[in-house]
Amino acid sequence: MARSKSRETIVNEITALQAKLKAHDKAEAERLGNLAIKSGIGGIDISDEDLAREFQAIVTRFREGAPAVEEPKAKGSRSAGKAPEGADDQAA
């Protein structure tokens, strides 16, 4: 079986995805920061530890009400079942 991508190509893709993730995280931090300022959090005297704990409580509260995310189901005629015994030992 021929290789579909070189190692360099994969490393370049990983680097690009890491940059995309960093930009996403920065945008989310700015969005959340703006929401926090609008809500008045900047004007209260609270430690970072207490604030982080309260944020975690909010996350927990909203996740408890949300349905669990299910694993995606396999598409097509291939089975998504358990691989045959020793299948991991075979060379690619």
Contact map, one row per residue, 1 for C-alpha under 8 A:
11100000000000000000000000000000000000000000000000000000000000000000000000000000000000000001
11110000000000000000000000000000000000000000000000000000000000000000000000000000000000000000
11111100000000000000000000000000000000000000000000000000000000000000000000000000000000000000
01111100000000000000000000000000000000000000000000000000000000000000000000000000000000000000
00111110110000000000000000000000000000000000000000000000000000000000000000000000000000000000
00111111110000000000000000000000000000000000000000000000000000000000000000000000000000000000
00001111111000000000000000000000000000000000000000000000000000000000000000000000000000000000
00000111111100000000000000000000000000000000000000000000000000000000000000000000000000000000
00001111111110000000000000000000000000000000000000000000000000000000000000000000000000000000
00001111111111000000000000000000000000000000000000000000000000000000000000000000000000000000
00000011111111100000000000000000000000000000000000000000000000000000000000000000000000000000
00000001111111110000000000000000000000000000000000000000000000000000000000000000000000000000
00000000111111111000000000000000000000000000000000000000000000000000000000000000000000000000
00000000011111111100000000000000000000000000000000000000000000000000000000000000000000000000
00000000001111111110000000000000000000000000000000000000000000000000000000000000000000000000
00000000000111111111000000000000000000000000000000000000000000000000000000000000000000000000
00000000000011111111100000000000000000000000000000000000000000000000000000000000000000000000
00000000000001111111110000000000000000000000000000000000000000000000000000000000000000000000
00000000000000111111111000000000000000000000000000000000000000000000000000000000000000000000
00000000000000011111111100000000000000000000000000000000000000000000000000000000000000000000
00000000000000001111111110000000000000000000000000000000000000000000000000000000000000000000
00000000000000000111111111000000000000000000000000000000000000000000000000000000000000000000
00000000000000000011111111100000000000000000000000000000000000000000000000000000000000000000
00000000000000000001111111110000000000000000000000000000000000000000000000000000000000000000
00000000000000000000111111111000000000000000000000000000000000000000000000000000000000000000
00000000000000000000011111111100000000000000000000000000000000000000000000000000000000000000
00000000000000000000001111111110000000000000000000000000000000000000000000000000000000000000
00000000000000000000000111111111000000000000000000000000000000000000000000000000000000000000
00000000000000000000000011111111100000000000000000000000000000000000000000000000000000000000
00000000000000000000000001111111110000000000000000000000000000000000000000000000000000000000
00000000000000000000000000111111111000000000000000000000000000000000000000000000000000000000
00000000000000000000000000011111111100000000000000000000000000000000000000000000000000000000
00000000000000000000000000001111111110000000000000000000000000000000000000000000000000000000
00000000000000000000000000000111111111000000000000000000000000000000000000000000000000000000
00000000000000000000000000000011111111100000000000000000000000000000000000000000000000000000
00000000000000000000000000000001111111111100000000000000000000000000000000000000000000000000
00000000000000000000000000000000111111111100000000000000000000000000000000000000000000000000
00000000000000000000000000000000011111111000000000000000000000000000000000000000000000000000
00000000000000000000000000000000001111111000000000000000000000000000000000000000000000000000
00000000000000000000000000000000000111111111000000000000000000000000000000000000000000000000
00000000000000000000000000000000000111111111000000000000000000000000000000000000000000000000
00000000000000000000000000000000000110011111000000000000000000000000000000000000000000000000
00000000000000000000000000000000000000011111100000000000000000000000000000000000000000000000
00000000000000000000000000000000000000011111110000000000000000000000000000000000000000000000
00000000000000000000000000000000000000000011111000000000000000000000000000000000000000000000
00000000000000000000000000000000000000000001111101100000000000000000000000000000000000000000
00000000000000000000000000000000000000000000111111100000000000000000000000000000000000000000
00000000000000000000000000000000000000000000011111110000000000000000000000000000000000000000
00000000000000000000000000000000000000000000001111111000000000000000000000000000000000000000
00000000000000000000000000000000000000000000011111111100000000000000000000000000000000000000
00000000000000000000000000000000000000000000011111111110000000000000000000000000000000000000
00000000000000000000000000000000000000000000000111111111000000000000000000000000000000000000
00000000000000000000000000000000000000000000000011111111100000000000000000000000000000000000
00000000000000000000000000000000000000000000000001111111110000000000000000000000000000000000
00000000000000000000000000000000000000000000000000111111111000000000000000000000000000000000
00000000000000000000000000000000000000000000000000011111111100000000000000000000000000000000
00000000000000000000000000000000000000000000000000001111111110000000000000000000000000000000
00000000000000000000000000000000000000000000000000000111111111000000000000000000000000000000
00000000000000000000000000000000000000000000000000000011111111100000000000000000000000000000
00000000000000000000000000000000000000000000000000000001111111110000000000000000000000000000
00000000000000000000000000000000000000000000000000000000111111111000000000000000000000000000
00000000000000000000000000000000000000000000000000000000011111111100000000000000000000000000
00000000000000000000000000000000000000000000000000000000001111111110000000000000000000000000
00000000000000000000000000000000000000000000000000000000000111111110000000000000000000000000
00000000000000000000000000000000000000000000000000000000000011111110000000000000000000000000
00000000000000000000000000000000000000000000000000000000000001111111000000000000000000000000
00000000000000000000000000000000000000000000000000000000000000111111100000000000000000000000
00000000000000000000000000000000000000000000000000000000000000000111110000000000000000000000
00000000000000000000000000000000000000000000000000000000000000000011111000000000000000000000
00000000000000000000000000000000000000000000000000000000000000000001111100000000000000000000
00000000000000000000000000000000000000000000000000000000000000000000111110000000000000000000
00000000000000000000000000000000000000000000000000000000000000000000011111000000000000000000
00000000000000000000000000000000000000000000000000000000000000000000001111100001000000000000
00000000000000000000000000000000000000000000000000000000000000000000000111110111000000000000
00000000000000000000000000000000000000000000000000000000000000000000000011111100000000000000
00000000000000000000000000000000000000000000000000000000000000000000000001111100000000000000
00000000000000000000000000000000000000000000000000000000000000000000000000111110000000000000
00000000000000000000000000000000000000000000000000000000000000000000000001111111000000000000
00000000000000000000000000000000000000000000000000000000000000000000000001001111100000000000
00000000000000000000000000000000000000000000000000000000000000000000000011000111110000000000
00000000000000000000000000000000000000000000000000000000000000000000000000000011111000000000
00000000000000000000000000000000000000000000000000000000000000000000000000000001111100000000
00000000000000000000000000000000000000000000000000000000000000000000000000000000111110100000
00000000000000000000000000000000000000000000000000000000000000000000000000000000011111100000
00000000000000000000000000000000000000000000000000000000000000000000000000000000001111110000
00000000000000000000000000000000000000000000000000000000000000000000000000000000000111111100
00000000000000000000000000000000000000000000000000000000000000000000000000000000001111111100
00000000000000000000000000000000000000000000000000000000000000000000000000000000000011111100
00000000000000000000000000000000000000000000000000000000000000000000000000000000000001111110
00000000000000000000000000000000000000000000000000000000000000000000000000000000000001111111
00000000000000000000000000000000000000000000000000000000000000000000000000000000000000001111
10000000000000000000000000000000000000000000000000000000000000000000000000000000000000000111
